[in-house]
Amino acid sequence: MEIEKQIYDEIAEMIHSDQSPVGIDAKKTHIYIIHLLQRIEERLDRLEKAQS
């Protein structure tokens, strides 16, 4: 998987946390992933409806 550097840096900045031992905020990371999955689901629903 290849991600453009600008997008990678934006995501890294968004989920970064100095207080976390691993350097990311787990809650923000999970919320972001769930948000993206919801967008994918919505797109799939639209595509399925368009094919019907």
N, CA, C and O of each residue as an XYZ file, in Angstrom:
208
protein
N       0.849     -1.166      0.000
C       0.000      0.000      0.000
C       0.897      1.232      0.000
O       1.847      1.333      0.777
N       0.575      2.151     -0.878
C       1.353      3.377     -0.970
C       0.448      4.569     -0.689
O      -0.628      4.706     -1.272
N       0.905      5.423      0.212
C       0.136      6.610      0.590
C       0.988      7.830      0.270
O       2.181      7.863      0.571
N       0.364      8.832     -0.341
C       1.094     10.065     -0.621
C       1.645     10.643      0.684
O       0.989     10.587      1.724
N       2.854     11.198      0.617
C       3.510     11.712      1.818
C       2.663     12.763      2.527
O       2.591     12.765      3.756
N       2.026     13.650      1.779
C       1.216     14.703      2.397
C       0.046     14.086      3.187
O      -0.232     14.506      4.310
N      -0.619     13.115      2.612
C      -1.739     12.461      3.291
C      -1.235     11.698      4.511
O      -1.841     11.756      5.580
N      -0.127     10.986      4.348
C       0.479     10.250      5.461
C       0.788     11.197      6.621
O       0.461     10.913      7.773
N       1.425     12.330      6.298
C       1.784     13.300      7.335
C       0.550     13.888      8.021
O       0.557     14.104      9.233
N      -0.512     14.148      7.244
C      -1.748     14.683      7.832
C      -2.365     13.679      8.805
O      -2.792     14.051      9.898
N      -2.411     12.423      8.409
C      -2.980     11.387      9.281
C      -2.106     11.216     10.521
O      -2.615     11.134     11.638
N      -0.792     11.163     10.321
C       0.128     11.002     11.450
C      -0.037     12.134     12.457
O      -0.041     11.900     13.665
N      -0.172     13.364     11.958
C      -0.360     14.515     12.850
C      -1.690     14.428     13.590
O      -1.781     14.763     14.771
N      -2.722     13.972     12.878
C      -4.054     13.890     13.462
C      -4.115     12.880     14.618
O      -4.779     13.135     15.623
N      -3.434     11.746     14.484
C      -3.560     10.694     15.503
C      -2.402     10.694     16.505
O      -2.382      9.876     17.424
N      -1.449     11.596     16.336
C      -0.275     11.654     17.217
C      -0.662     11.984     18.658
O      -1.593     12.746     18.917
N       0.084     11.384     19.584
C      -0.108     11.698     20.997
C       1.221     11.560     21.731
O       1.852     10.503     21.697
N       1.640     12.634     22.392
C       2.865     12.578     23.198
C       2.653     11.781     24.483
O       3.612     11.291     25.078
N       1.386     11.653     24.911
C       1.115     10.941     26.152
C       1.062      9.421     25.990
O       1.088      8.696     26.986
N       0.990      8.943     24.786
C       0.888      7.507     24.538
C       2.277      6.891     24.387
O       3.149      7.479     23.746
N       2.487      5.716     24.969
C       3.797      5.070     24.838
C       4.112      4.663     23.393
O       5.280      4.506     23.039
N       3.093      4.494     22.566
C       3.324      4.119     21.172
C       3.251      5.322     20.231
O       3.483      5.182     19.030
N       2.934      6.495     20.765
C       2.975      7.713     19.970
C       1.701      8.080     19.238
O       1.672      9.079     18.520
N       0.630      7.280     19.407
C      -0.643      7.620     18.773
C      -1.764      7.568     19.796
O      -1.675      6.872     20.808
N      -2.817      8.316     19.514
C      -4.012      8.310     20.344
C      -4.930      7.218     19.811
O      -5.496      7.351     18.726
N      -5.076      6.147     20.569
C      -5.855      4.989     20.116
C      -7.314      5.355     19.830
O      -7.894      4.870     18.858
N      -7.905      6.200     20.661
C      -9.303      6.584     20.464
C      -9.475      7.332     19.145
O     -10.367      7.007     18.361
N      -8.628      8.335     18.893
C      -8.702      9.071     17.637
C      -8.492      8.148     16.440
O      -9.174      8.260     15.421
N      -7.532      7.231     16.585
C      -7.234      6.296     15.501
C      -8.442      5.430     15.184
O      -8.786      5.254     14.015
N      -9.085      4.890     16.200
C     -10.259      4.038     15.988
C     -11.431      4.828     15.413
O     -12.142      4.337     14.537
N     -11.629      6.030     15.895
C     -12.709      6.867     15.365
C     -12.462      7.145     13.884
O     -13.391      7.081     13.079
N     -11.228      7.450     13.523
C     -10.895      7.722     12.125
C     -11.148      6.486     11.254
O     -11.725      6.591     10.172
N     -10.719      5.331     11.728
C     -10.930      4.083     10.974
C     -12.418      3.800     10.813
O     -12.862      3.451      9.719
N     -13.190      3.942     11.876
C     -14.627      3.691     11.802
C     -15.292      4.670     10.840
O     -16.167      4.285     10.065
N     -14.884      5.921     10.888
C     -15.429      6.933      9.976
C     -15.164      6.538      8.523
O     -16.064      6.614      7.686
N     -13.943      6.121      8.224
C     -13.612      5.710      6.857
C     -14.407      4.476      6.442
O     -14.859      4.391      5.301
N     -14.582      3.526      7.345
C     -15.379      2.339      7.033
C     -16.833      2.699      6.752
O     -17.463      2.109      5.873
N     -17.364      3.661      7.493
C     -18.736      4.107      7.243
C     -18.849      4.743      5.862
O     -19.831      4.523      5.153
N     -17.852      5.525      5.483
C     -17.866      6.136      4.147
C     -17.811      5.061      3.059
O     -18.499      5.169      2.044
N     -17.007      4.041      3.268
C     -16.922      2.941      2.299
C     -18.259      2.225      2.205
O     -18.723      1.914      1.108
N     -18.878      1.964      3.344
C     -20.175      1.300      3.359
C     -21.223      2.128      2.606
O     -22.012      1.579      1.838
N     -21.230      3.432      2.823
C     -22.178      4.306      2.126
C     -21.955      4.267      0.615
O     -22.914      4.233     -0.156
N     -20.698      4.272      0.196
C     -20.390      4.189     -1.240
C     -20.865      2.862     -1.824
O     -21.442      2.825     -2.911
N     -20.620      1.783     -1.102
C     -21.065      0.469     -1.574
C     -22.583      0.414     -1.691
O     -23.116     -0.134     -2.656
N     -23.273      0.978     -0.717
C     -24.741      1.022     -0.776
C     -25.210      1.769     -2.012
O     -26.129      1.326     -2.700
N     -24.576      2.908     -2.295
C     -24.953      3.687     -3.484
C     -24.691      2.898     -4.765
O     -25.507      2.913     -5.687
N     -23.558      2.214     -4.819
C     -23.244      1.416     -6.005
C     -24.232      0.267     -6.191
O     -24.673     -0.016     -7.305
N     -24.569     -0.385     -5.091
C     -25.542     -1.483     -5.161
C     -26.899     -0.989     -5.630
O     -27.554     -1.652     -6.435
N     -27.327      0.159     -5.140
C     -28.616      0.721     -5.550
C     -28.582      1.125     -7.028
O     -29.570      0.964     -7.744
N     -27.443      1.646     -7.475
C     -27.323      2.069     -8.874
C     -27.373      0.878     -9.823
O     -27.810      1.020    -10.965
N     -26.935     -0.293     -9.370
C     -26.948     -1.486    -10.203
C     -28.308     -2.160    -10.249
O     -28.572     -2.977    -11.132
N     -29.151     -1.829     -9.326
C     -30.473     -2.472     -9.253
C     -31.411     -1.964    -10.327
O     -32.559     -2.403    -10.403
